[in-house]
Amino acid sequence: MTAYTTPLPVVLAGARGHGRWHLANIRRLAEQGLVRLAGICELTPLTAEELGDGLGTPEQSSDLGALLDTTGAAVAVICTPIPTHTDLALTAAARGVHLLLEKPPAPSYAEFERMADGVAAAGVACQIGFQSLGSHALPAIRRLLAEGVIGEVTGVGGAGAWARDEAYFRRAPWAGRRRLDGVDVIDGALTNPLAHAVATALALDGSVRAEDVAGIETELLHANAIESDDTSCVRITTAAGGRITVAATLCAEHPGEPYVVVHGTSGRITLYYKQDRVLVQRAGHGPEEYEHGRTDLLENLVQHLTDGTELLVPPATTGAFMQVVEAIRRAPDPAALPEDAWRHEPGRARRVVPGIDALVAGAADTLALYSELGAAWARPEKVSTG
């Protein structure tokens, strides 16, 4: 691999929407002398106001390949619609440009394999943008588990009770879609906004590679007038015989912090992954709470290229997550919740599912699916990955 020195030239593909977060992060790292923004790939160039101060005058183009050629970029940050991820990643890889690829890395396992194989053949580094996997809480929890703090692990649960108004599903042509113009999108609650809950639960279980997954059960539903799921749960059986259940909704009554909980024979460890906050509850002890730092994934990629630091989230470690995406893709289209199972929130264009907060928490707590918790509207589907 080429020896790199900072600041590394970076091109950002997709600088609006969630891309604004990446733009701010690049600004932060530029102030530290680690990167410089060489280019922005957008269909419509950013205005000076959108670009803001501190980033100079990067070249702008709607053609990523041409932009990478003219800027001599070392790194491309790809934060574009899900169906474009693979082709854009391969466009960069073909030019020897390293990648930070936003999650989910692809809308199907076949597209994921095409991307991962192409990146590997090109010999470039690729980091998948599961920011929660940069949390220092994860190795801290693994140490606690290895020490037997909560006894033998019996399973892992994940819960995300969020709220999104109806405009959220109109933010882009692909939003809330399973397919668009015959191409997979798979923009559901568990595959996009709450994908971190799935990936983090898999990471804490130690089941991150594709071969670590033995079977997947899904229950996919929607209250909103969309194609995809906004209220769903998944149970993963691992090759080692473990169980992971993650439940999510974008129709919460009282939105809260998403979390992952590791259950043991003598206690539990809860990670509020957006806050890097850990709560340890165990027999014979009072609750203990810890806050941890986080390594930024673009910064980690820069360190990998300049001094050989190990990548935190290479594609292979998201193979199990992509098995979940594939199971959701292969499942029957999500069922519409009965009209008496949801209501409009007064004064807001938002749909709420009464009782869903308790179901989400109950699934994470018991590792049960919605149907097993008594939700009459749930529709279970089982997919074998063997």
C-alpha positions as CSV (number, residue, x, y, z in Angstrom):
1,M,0.0,0.0,0.0
2,T,1.2,3.5,-0.8
3,A,2.7,5.4,2.1
4,Y,0.4,8.4,2.9
5,T,1.1,11.6,4.8
6,T,-1.4,14.0,6.1
7,P,-3.4,15.9,5.2
8,L,-5.1,13.3,3.0
9,P,-7.1,14.7,0.1
10,V,-10.8,13.6,0.5
11,V,-13.7,13.6,-1.9
12,L,-17.2,13.6,-0.4
13,A,-19.9,12.0,-2.5
14,G,-23.3,13.1,-1.1
15,A,-22.9,16.3,0.9
16,R,-26.6,17.0,1.7
17,G,-28.9,15.2,4.1
18,H,-26.8,12.9,6.3
19,G,-23.9,14.0,4.2
20,R,-23.9,17.3,6.2
21,W,-22.6,15.3,9.2
22,H,-19.7,14.0,7.1
23,L,-19.0,17.6,5.9
24,A,-18.8,18.8,9.5
25,N,-16.6,15.8,10.4
26,I,-14.2,16.5,7.5
27,R,-14.1,20.1,8.7
28,R,-13.1,18.9,12.2
29,L,-10.4,16.7,10.9
30,A,-9.2,19.3,8.5
31,E,-8.7,21.7,11.4
32,Q,-6.5,19.0,12.9
33,G,-4.4,18.7,9.7
34,L,-5.5,15.1,9.0
35,V,-7.5,15.7,5.8
36,R,-8.3,18.4,3.3
37,L,-11.6,18.5,1.3
38,A,-10.5,18.1,-2.3
39,G,-13.8,17.6,-3.9
40,I,-17.6,17.3,-3.5
41,C,-19.7,15.0,-5.7
42,E,-23.3,16.2,-5.9
43,L,-25.9,16.4,-8.6
44,T,-26.2,20.1,-7.8
45,P,-23.1,21.9,-6.5
46,L,-23.2,23.1,-2.9
47,T,-23.6,26.8,-2.4
48,A,-21.0,28.8,-0.5
49,E,-23.5,28.9,2.4
50,E,-23.9,25.1,2.4
51,L,-20.2,24.6,2.3
52,G,-19.4,26.9,5.1
53,D,-16.1,28.1,6.3
54,G,-12.8,26.3,6.8
55,L,-12.9,23.9,3.8
56,G,-11.4,26.1,1.1
57,T,-12.9,25.9,-2.4
58,P,-13.1,22.2,-3.3
59,E,-13.8,21.1,-6.8
60,Q,-17.4,20.1,-7.4
61,S,-18.8,17.7,-10.0
62,S,-21.6,15.2,-10.5
63,D,-19.2,12.7,-12.0
64,L,-17.4,10.9,-9.1
65,G,-14.8,9.2,-11.4
66,A,-13.8,12.4,-13.1
67,L,-13.6,14.2,-9.7
68,L,-11.4,11.5,-8.3
69,D,-9.1,11.8,-11.3
70,T,-8.8,15.5,-11.3
71,T,-8.4,15.9,-7.5
72,G,-6.0,13.1,-6.9
73,A,-8.1,12.0,-3.9
74,A,-6.7,9.4,-1.5
75,V,-10.1,8.8,0.2
76,A,-13.7,8.9,-1.0
77,V,-16.5,9.2,1.6
78,I,-19.7,7.8,0.0
79,C,-22.9,9.0,1.5
80,T,-25.3,8.5,-1.4
81,P,-28.6,6.6,-1.9
82,I,-28.3,2.9,-0.9
83,P,-28.6,1.4,-4.4
84,T,-25.6,3.5,-5.6
85,H,-23.2,2.3,-3.0
86,T,-21.6,-0.6,-4.8
87,D,-21.1,1.1,-8.2
88,L,-19.6,4.2,-6.6
89,A,-17.4,2.2,-4.3
90,L,-16.1,0.3,-7.3
91,T,-15.6,3.5,-9.2
92,A,-13.3,4.7,-6.4
93,A,-11.6,1.3,-5.9
94,A,-10.7,1.1,-9.6
95,R,-8.7,4.3,-9.2
96,G,-6.9,3.1,-6.1
97,V,-9.0,5.4,-3.9
98,H,-9.7,4.2,-0.3
99,L,-13.2,4.3,1.1
100,L,-15.5,5.2,3.9
101,L,-18.8,3.7,2.7
102,E,-21.9,4.7,4.6
103,K,-24.2,2.0,6.0
104,P,-25.9,-0.1,4.9
105,P,-23.1,-1.0,2.6
106,A,-25.5,-2.5,0.0
107,P,-29.2,-3.4,-0.5
108,S,-28.5,-7.1,-1.1
109,Y,-26.0,-9.7,-0.2
110,A,-25.0,-10.1,-3.9
111,E,-24.3,-6.4,-4.2
112,F,-22.3,-6.5,-1.0
113,E,-20.2,-9.4,-2.3
114,R,-19.7,-7.5,-5.6
115,M,-18.5,-4.5,-3.7
116,A,-16.3,-6.4,-1.2
117,D,-14.7,-8.5,-3.9
118,G,-14.0,-5.5,-6.1
119,V,-12.5,-3.6,-3.2
120,A,-10.3,-6.5,-2.2
121,A,-9.1,-7.1,-5.8
122,A,-8.2,-3.4,-6.1
123,G,-6.2,-3.6,-2.9
124,V,-7.8,-0.5,-1.3
125,A,-9.0,-0.1,2.3
126,C,-12.7,0.1,2.9
127,Q,-14.4,1.2,6.1
128,I,-18.1,0.7,6.5
129,G,-19.8,3.6,8.3
130,F,-21.2,1.9,11.4
131,Q,-20.0,4.7,13.8
132,S,-21.2,2.8,16.9
133,L,-18.6,0.2,16.2
134,G,-15.9,2.8,16.9
135,S,-17.2,3.1,20.5
136,H,-14.7,2.2,23.2
137,A,-17.7,0.8,25.1
138,L,-17.6,-2.4,22.9
139,P,-14.1,-3.6,24.0
140,A,-14.9,-2.6,27.6
141,I,-18.1,-4.7,27.5
142,R,-16.2,-7.6,26.0
143,R,-13.7,-7.5,28.9
144,L,-16.6,-7.5,31.4
145,L,-18.1,-10.5,29.7
146,A,-14.7,-12.3,29.6
147,E,-14.4,-11.7,33.3
148,G,-17.8,-13.3,33.9
149,V,-19.3,-10.2,35.4
150,I,-22.8,-11.3,34.4
151,G,-22.2,-15.0,34.3
152,E,-22.8,-17.0,31.1
153,V,-24.3,-15.0,28.2
154,T,-27.8,-16.2,27.3
155,G,-28.6,-13.8,24.5
156,V,-28.4,-10.3,23.1
157,G,-31.4,-7.9,22.6
158,G,-31.6,-4.6,20.8
159,A,-34.3,-1.9,21.0
160,G,-35.0,1.2,19.0
161,A,-38.2,3.2,19.6
162,W,-37.9,6.3,17.4
163,A,-40.3,8.7,15.8
164,R,-40.2,9.9,12.2
165,D,-42.9,12.1,10.7
166,E,-44.5,11.4,7.4
167,A,-42.2,13.9,5.6
168,Y,-39.3,11.7,6.5
169,F,-40.6,9.1,4.0
170,R,-40.8,11.7,1.3
171,R,-37.2,13.1,1.8
172,A,-35.9,11.3,-1.3
173,P,-37.4,9.1,-4.1
174,W,-35.9,6.0,-2.5
175,A,-37.0,6.7,1.1
176,G,-39.3,4.0,2.5
177,R,-38.9,1.9,-0.6
178,R,-38.0,-1.8,-1.0
179,R,-37.3,-1.3,-4.7
180,L,-37.2,1.6,-7.1
181,D,-37.3,1.2,-10.9
182,G,-36.6,-2.5,-10.5
183,V,-33.5,-2.0,-8.3
184,D,-33.3,-3.1,-4.6
185,V,-33.3,-0.3,-2.0
186,I,-34.4,-2.0,1.2
187,D,-34.8,1.2,3.2
188,G,-36.4,-0.2,6.3
189,A,-36.2,0.6,10.0
190,L,-33.7,-2.2,10.8
191,T,-31.6,-1.8,7.6
192,N,-31.1,2.0,7.7
193,P,-32.1,4.3,10.6
194,L,-31.7,1.7,13.3
195,A,-29.2,-0.5,11.5
196,H,-26.7,0.4,14.2
197,A,-28.8,-1.5,16.7
198,V,-28.5,-4.7,14.6
199,A,-24.8,-4.2,13.9
200,T,-23.9,-3.4,17.5
201,A,-25.9,-6.4,18.8
202,L,-24.1,-8.7,16.4
203,A,-20.7,-7.2,17.4
204,L,-21.3,-7.7,21.2
205,D,-22.3,-11.3,20.5
206,G,-19.1,-11.8,18.5
207,S,-21.1,-12.8,15.4
208,V,-20.0,-10.3,12.8
209,R,-19.1,-12.4,9.7
210,A,-21.6,-13.9,7.3
211,E,-20.8,-17.5,8.3
212,D,-21.6,-16.6,11.9
213,V,-25.4,-16.5,11.1
214,A,-27.4,-19.8,11.0
215,G,-30.9,-18.5,10.7
216,I,-33.1,-15.4,10.7
217,E,-36.7,-14.8,11.6
218,T,-38.4,-11.5,10.7
219,E,-41.6,-9.6,11.4
220,L,-41.9,-6.7,9.1
221,L,-44.8,-4.2,9.2
222,H,-45.6,-0.6,8.5
223,A,-48.0,2.0,9.8
224,N,-47.0,4.7,7.3
225,A,-48.1,4.6,3.7
226,I,-44.8,3.2,2.5
227,E,-43.5,0.0,0.8
228,S,-40.9,-0.8,3.4
229,D,-41.1,-1.5,7.2
230,D,-41.3,1.1,9.9
231,T,-42.1,-1.3,12.7
232,S,-40.2,-4.6,12.7
233,C,-38.2,-7.1,14.6
234,V,-35.7,-9.8,13.7
235,R,-34.3,-12.8,15.6
236,I,-30.9,-14.2,14.6
237,T,-29.7,-17.6,15.5
238,T,-26.0,-17.8,15.4
239,A,-23.7,-20.6,14.2
240,A,-22.6,-20.9,17.8
241,G,-26.2,-21.4,19.0
242,G,-26.8,-17.9,20.3
243,R,-29.9,-15.8,20.0
244,I,-30.1,-12.1,19.1
245,T,-33.4,-10.2,18.9
246,V,-33.6,-6.6,17.7
247,A,-36.9,-4.7,17.6
248,A,-37.4,-1.3,16.1
249,T,-40.1,1.2,15.3
250,L,-40.2,4.7,13.8
251,C,-43.7,5.1,15.2
252,A,-42.9,5.3,18.9
253,E,-45.3,6.8,21.5
254,H,-42.4,8.2,23.5
255,P,-39.2,8.1,21.5
256,G,-36.1,7.2,23.5
257,E,-32.4,6.2,23.3
258,P,-31.8,3.0,21.3
259,Y,-29.8,0.4,23.1
260,V,-28.4,-3.1,23.0
261,V,-28.5,-5.4,26.1
262,V,-26.4,-8.4,26.8
263,H,-28.2,-10.9,29.0
264,G,-26.3,-13.2,31.4
265,T,-27.2,-15.8,34.0
266,S,-26.4,-13.4,36.8
267,G,-27.0,-9.9,35.3
268,R,-27.2,-7.7,32.2
269,I,-25.1,-5.1,30.5
270,T,-26.9,-2.3,28.5
271,L,-25.2,-0.2,26.0
272,Y,-26.9,3.1,24.9
273,Y,-24.8,3.1,21.7
274,K,-25.5,6.7,20.6
275,Q,-24.2,7.9,23.9
276,D,-21.4,5.3,24.4
277,R,-23.0,4.8,27.9
278,V,-22.9,1.4,29.6
279,L,-25.1,0.3,32.5
280,V,-24.1,-2.9,34.4
281,Q,-26.7,-4.6,36.5
282,R,-25.7,-7.8,38.3
283,A,-26.6,-9.9,41.3
284,G,-25.2,-8.7,44.6
285,H,-24.2,-5.3,43.3
286,G,-25.8,-1.9,42.8
287,P,-26.1,-0.6,39.2
288,E,-22.9,0.7,37.8
289,E,-22.7,3.2,34.9
290,Y,-19.8,4.1,32.7
291,E,-19.3,6.6,29.8
292,H,-16.8,5.8,27.1
293,G,-15.1,7.6,24.2
294,R,-15.4,6.8,20.5
295,T,-12.9,6.6,17.6
296,D,-14.2,8.4,14.5
297,L,-14.2,6.0,11.5
298,L,-12.8,8.5,9.0
299,E,-10.0,9.3,11.5
300,N,-9.4,5.6,11.9
301,L,-9.1,5.1,8.1
302,V,-6.6,8.0,7.9
303,Q,-4.6,6.3,10.7
304,H,-4.8,3.0,8.8
305,L,-3.4,4.6,5.7
306,T,-0.6,6.7,7.5
307,D,0.6,4.3,10.2
308,G,-1.0,0.9,9.7
309,T,-3.6,1.1,12.5
310,E,-6.1,-1.7,12.1
311,L,-9.4,-0.8,10.5
312,L,-12.3,-0.9,12.9
313,V,-15.1,-1.9,10.4
314,P,-13.8,-3.6,7.2
315,P,-16.4,-5.2,5.0
316,A,-15.9,-8.7,6.3
317,T,-17.0,-7.7,9.7
318,T,-20.4,-6.5,8.4
319,G,-21.2,-9.8,6.6
320,A,-23.6,-10.9,9.4
321,F,-25.4,-7.6,9.2
322,M,-25.7,-8.1,5.5
323,Q,-27.2,-11.5,6.1
324,V,-30.0,-9.7,8.0
325,V,-30.4,-7.2,5.1
326,E,-30.7,-10.2,2.7
327,A,-33.3,-11.9,4.9
328,I,-35.4,-8.8,5.0
329,R,-35.0,-8.4,1.3
330,R,-36.1,-12.0,0.7
331,A,-39.0,-11.8,3.1
332,P,-42.5,-11.1,1.8
333,D,-43.3,-7.4,1.5
334,P,-44.0,-5.8,4.9
335,A,-47.7,-6.0,5.9
336,A,-49.7,-2.8,6.5
337,L,-50.8,-2.5,10.1
338,P,-54.5,-2.6,10.5
339,E,-56.0,0.9,10.7
340,D,-57.0,0.4,14.3
341,A,-53.4,-0.4,15.3
342,W,-52.1,3.1,14.7
343,R,-53.2,6.7,15.1
344,H,-52.1,10.1,14.1
345,E,-50.2,12.1,16.7
346,P,-52.3,15.2,17.5
347,G,-50.9,18.3,15.9
348,R,-48.2,16.5,13.9
349,A,-48.1,14.6,10.6
350,R,-46.8,11.5,12.4
351,R,-48.2,8.0,12.9
352,V,-48.0,6.3,16.3
353,V,-48.5,2.7,17.1
354,P,-50.1,2.4,20.6
355,G,-48.2,-0.1,22.8
356,I,-45.2,-0.4,20.4
357,D,-42.7,1.1,23.0
358,A,-43.5,-1.8,25.4
359,L,-43.3,-4.3,22.6
360,V,-39.9,-3.1,21.5
361,A,-38.5,-3.1,25.0
362,G,-40.1,-6.5,25.7
363,A,-38.5,-8.0,22.6
364,A,-35.1,-6.8,23.7
365,D,-35.7,-8.0,27.2
366,T,-37.1,-11.5,26.5
367,L,-35.6,-12.1,23.0
368,A,-39.1,-12.8,21.8
369,L,-40.7,-11.6,18.5
370,Y,-43.7,-9.3,18.4
371,S,-46.1,-12.2,17.6
372,E,-44.8,-14.1,20.7
373,L,-45.4,-11.1,22.8
374,G,-49.1,-11.1,21.8
375,A,-49.2,-8.6,18.9
376,A,-52.1,-9.9,16.9
377,W,-50.9,-8.0,13.8
378,A,-47.4,-9.5,13.6
379,R,-46.5,-11.9,10.7
380,P,-43.5,-14.1,11.4
381,E,-41.2,-15.3,8.5
382,K,-38.2,-17.5,8.9
383,V,-35.2,-17.5,6.6
384,S,-32.4,-20.1,6.7
385,T,-28.9,-18.9,5.7
386,G,-27.4,-22.3,5.6
